[in-house]
């Protein structure tokens, strides 16, 4: 899924990505940094998915 960008009042951007029902977000200080976070957000989602698979998700 593509990155979702939301402009904040302080000028920062809230950047989110959702894949396979999991969502990861971060803040960046400028628009050109948003694209560089895609890989990091995807890695965070993959870690969360692996953890849920290995240890179970108490929310389920």
VEXPATI-473645 format. One line per 4 residues: their letters; for each residue x negated, y negated, z of C-alpha. Coordinates in steps of 0.02 Angstrom, whole numbers. Last residue first. Layout:
BEGIN
a = X,Y,Z  ...
end
This chain:
BEGIN
xxxx = 346,608,930  288,459,1034  161,569,1126  68,591,961
xxxx = -31,750,954  -213,775,998  -292,827,834  -161,763,711
xxxx = -130,602,806  -317,573,819  -340,606,634  -199,487,589
xxxx = -270,351,702  -443,372,625  -369,364,449  -274,206,493
xxxx = -432,125,562  -528,176,404  -391,97,295  -403,-63,397
xxxx = -592,-68,378  -583,-35,191  -455,-174,165  -548,-299,275
xxxx = -658,-365,134  -503,-418,38  -450,-534,180  -619,-622,192
xxxx = -585,-734,41  -427,-800,124  -515,-874,274  -528,-850,462
xxxx = -475,-669,469  -354,-582,587  -325,-395,596  -190,-267,565
xxxx = -166,-79,555  -5,14,517  35,200,511  182,275,418
xxxx = 74,357,286  -11,193,244  21,17,305  -100,-128,288
xxxx = -100,-293,381  -194,-459,372  -147,-604,486  -229,-756,409
xxxx = -307,-901,502  -259,-1083,478  -206,-1116,659  -22,-1103,614
xxxx = -46,-929,544  -33,-875,363  32,-698,336  -54,-579,217
xxxx = 5,-402,179  -126,-292,99  -66,-174,-36  0,0,0
end
